Amino acid sequence: MNADLRLGEEVMDRVDELARFSASFEGLTRLYLSPQHRAAVDLVAEWMTEAGMPASVDAVGNVVGRYEGQEPGLPALLLGSHLDSVRNGGKYDGTLGVLAAIACVKRLEGRRLPFAIEVFGFGDEEGVRFPCALTGSSAVAGTLERSHFDVSDADGVVLSDALIEFGGDPDKFESVARNRADVLGYIEVHIEQGPVLENEGIPVGVVTSIAGASRFAVSVTGSSGHAGTVPMSMREDALAAAAEVVLDVERRCRGQDHLVGTVGQMNVEKGAPNVIPGTAHFSIDIRSPDDEVRKTAIDDIGRSIEAIGSRRRVRFDIRRTYEYPSCLCSAGFIEHLEAAVAHFGIKPRQISSGAGHDAMVLGELTRVGMLFVRCKGGISHAPEESISVQDVDTACRVLNSFVDALATAGET
């Protein structure tokens, strides 16, 4: 192993090991509470233990290791990210942050700090299998409700049943929550999932904020009919109405800075080439670092949907499935991260995140910070997701430097 890149090489080797636990051959598919998720959790627990952290799997499926400070029971700095993935995604999204955190603790080599460290491998950040998201981090933040476990996946499996089979306990989810007084903060290393750092030739960036996001499931009900016999003026075409909404979302969000909107899913019930669609379903995702901008856009789109439904004589049913406000990263953590980046001869680059992360949920519990790692082409959530061992090594060293600075500053 190259001594100059030993941290990066070890993390990258372990990423490859975890990538074996996938339900797909091309790309990574590791859904929450799946057998692949369980296998990844068990291996990560082994690595945590090897690094000097007794590890366990909590009631909602997070794997967590604790490295005690100079005295048992000190407040903890939380590190980590998520171990689940999207379908046919990339192997670095989430996983990198968990393994970089373990490497950070391992490099302490038994040296005790004026605070403890807890490393998390969160479950269900992506929200792919079940119609919910951020289950693991929400439980730690204390914002989860019991009804969260009543939803079902596409196969009809109820989340609570899947959790019990996994080895968790939905009736004990409240035990996962941390108290504010026991938490020093949360730091997450993550791939950028965008092209900014690569375009500027910078290996890492310091995150200043995470965009707020709202997600909706929309159903449209019109009337089915024969494609050849119903006049155009008399149709109640659910898909045509849905398509108009898609374009309206694009128009509304394209017309304003710091606002994005996406329709990433759509399907037609019992669709056929010669049948006018009677029912259609689609998603809407709206994001902005400014919560008021996001909320105003949602209101505008809602009024537009109402008008489209009235004009086309179809009914829209809209259900909000995800809602998180924007999150500002801690000014103190930003300062420490920038100093750590500069220590390695890199000009600090502040960057905002348009993607959601566990960090924004932990922001409801404690102060948070994030370090982005550049990724090739800005590609993420795809098999082509790629990062370099050099950049991973840099990120690991920056994280270690950050932790050392926090310890030297005596922050508890």
C-alpha positions, 0 to 999 in steps of 0.5 A, a space after each residue: 500500500 502506498 504510504 502517502 495514500 494509505 487512508 484513501 486506499 484502505 477506504 476505497 478497498 472497503 468501498 469495493 468490498 461493500 459493493 458486493 452486497 448489491 441486488 443488481 449486477 450493474 451499479 449498486 442496489 442496496 435497499 433499506 432492510 434488504 438482505 444486502 443492507 443487513 450484510 453491509 451493516 454486519 461488515 461495517 460493524 466488524 470494521 468499527 470494532 477493529 477500529 476500537 469502537 464497540 458496535 451495535 445495530 439499533 432499533 431502526 437498523 442503523 449501525 453505530 460504533 462509539 469511541 469513548 473520550 478521556 472519560 466515559 460518557 462524554 458528549 459525542 461528535 457524530 460522524 457518518 453517512 448512509 449505507 442504503 442506495 438508490 436502485 442501480 446507483 453508485 457505490 460511493 454515495 453514502 458509503 464513503 462517509 461511513 468508511 471515512 469516519 471509521 478511518 478517522 477513528 482508526 487513525 487515532 490509534 487509541 488516543 483519547 479526546 476531550 469528547 467521544 466519537 460516534 460513527 453512524 451507518 444510517 439506514 433509509 436515507 434514500 427513501 427508495 424502498 418505502 414511501 418515506 426517507 431519512 428514517 435512521 437519522 430522523 430516529 437519532 434526531 428524535 423527530 420520528 413518529 410511530 406512524 412512520 413504520 406503517 407504510 408499505 413497499 411496492 410488494 405490500 411489505 409493511 416497514 415495521 414487519 421488514 424492520 422486525 425481520 431485519 432484527 430491529 424493533 419499531 416499538 423501541 425507535 424512541 430509544 435511538 434518539 440522542 439528547 442535545 446535551 450529549 451531542 457535540 455536533 455532526 460531520 458528514 463526508 460525502 461525494 459532491 454529486 455535482 460538477 462544481 469541484 471538478 470544473 474548478 480542479 478542487 478535490 474537496 469543498 466545504 458545504 455551507 447549506 443544504 437545500 430544503 426539499 418537498 416531494 409529492 405523489 400525484 394521482 390524476 383520474 380522468 376517463 378511459 376511452 377508445 383512442 379512435 372513437 372519442 373526439 379530442 374535445 370530449 376527452 378526459 385524458 389523465 396522461 395529457 393532464 399530467 404531461 401539462 403539469 410536468 411542463 408547468 413544473 419545469 416552466 415555474 422552476 426554470 424561471 427563478 434562480 436557486 429553485 429546481 423542480 423535477 418529475 422523476 416518476 410517471 406511470 399509466 394504469 393499464 396503459 395501451 396504445 389504443 386507449 385514452 389514459 384514465 388514470 396516471 400517477 407521477 411525482 414532483 420534487 421541489 428544492 431550494 436553499 431558500 424555504 420561502 422560494 420553495 414554498 411560493 413555487 409549491 403554492 403556484 404549482 398547486 394553483 396551476 394544477 387546480 386550473 389544469 384539472 378544471 379545464 381538462 375535467 380531471 381530478 388531481 389528488 396530491 399527497 406530500 411524501 417528504 418535507 424538510 426545510 433548508 439547513 445552514 451548516 455551523 459557522 464554527 464547523 465551516 471555519 474549522 473545516 476550511 482551516 483543515 483544508 488550507 492546512 493541506 495546501 488547498 484553497 478552501 471552496 465553499 459550496 452549497 448542496 442541492 441534494 438532501 443528506 442525513 446532515 440536514 435532519 441532524 441539524 434539528 438536533 445539533 450543529 452540522 458540517 459537511 465536506 464534499 469530495 469531487 466526483 467525475 463528471 458530477 455523476 451520482 445515483 448511477 453506476 458511472 459514479 467515480 471518485 479518485 483515491 487521491 481525493 478520498 485520501 485528502 478528505 480523510 486527512 482533512 476530517 482527521 485534522 478537523 477532529 484534532 482541531 476541535 480537540 485542541 480547541 477544547 470544544 465539548 
